[in-house]
């Protein structure tokens, strides 16, 4: 999965990293779920940690036999520490999509 993340950075022209992918291997194939995309533009929701997240990925990434030496990488990546008490998720306001269908309206 590390090579897939590295490849996503290369193929996106250093604009994003696909990471945190969960995987299930079955007789008839592989299923990938729960992806996180980190982008320079921070346009992929609350789990998109932007350039800091991309830097952190490369600060901890070690190329393996699946990575190609010509793939784009960061020259001097900086690792960031996201450890906080509680959650690392940002607050994202939500809106009720069907207020008339709530239990109080029945």
N, C-alpha and C positions, 0 to 999 in steps of 0.2 A: 504494500500500500504506500510505502514511503516513495517508491519510484513513481507511482501514479501521481502523487502530489507534486513531485519534482517536475514530471512531464507536463502537468497542467500549467505550471508557471512558465515553462519554456514555450508551450504551444499558444499561450495567451499573450505572448510578447511581454512578459513580466508584469502582467496586469492583475493576475489572481492566482490563488492556490486552492485546489480542491483538497480538503483534508477531513479528518475525523469520520471517515467512511466506515460503516459497519459492514460485515461480510458474512454471508452464509454460503457454504459449498454443498451442493446437492448432486445427485447422480446425473441429472440432466443439465447442470450449469451452475453458475454463480450468481447470487443476488447481492447487489450493493444497495445499502440503505443509509438514511440519516446523514447525508453529506453536509458539510459546512464549506462555504466558499468565502475566502478572505480576499478582498480586493483593494486595490489602491484607491478606488472611488468610494469604498465603504457602502456599496449599494445593495448588499445581499442580506439585510436584516440584522437583528441584534447579535448574532453570533459572528458577524463579519468584523474582525478585529483590525481590519485595514492593514496599513504598512507595518505597524508594530507586530501584528500577528504573522505577517509574511516573514518579517525579520526573525521572529522567534522560531518559526518553522525551520528556517535555514540555519539558525544558530545551533539547533539540536539535530539536524539532519546529517547523516553520514551516507554518502553515495554507496550503493551496493552494486551487485552484478547486473541489475536491471536498469540502472541509470546509464545514460550515455555521456561521455566526456564532453561532447559538444553542446549539451543542453545548457540553457541560460541559468545562471545562478547568481546569488548576491556575493559580492567580493568580501565584504566585512560585515556579516550579519550581527545584529545585537539582540540578545535574548532579553525579553521583558518578563517580569514576574507579575502574574495576574492573581496571585493568592489574596483573597479577601475573606473577611468573615461573612458568612451567609452565602450569597450567590454572586457569580460574576456576570450574570445576565443584566443587560440594561433595562430600564423601565420602558416599555412600549405601550402607549395608550391603546386601549381597545374600545370598540363601539359595539353596542348591541345591534345585531343585524335584524332581529325580529322582536322588537320590544312588545308588540301586541300578543306574542305567543308565550310570554312568560307565565309561570304558575299563577301569579296574581291576577292575570287576565282571564283565567278559565272560569 
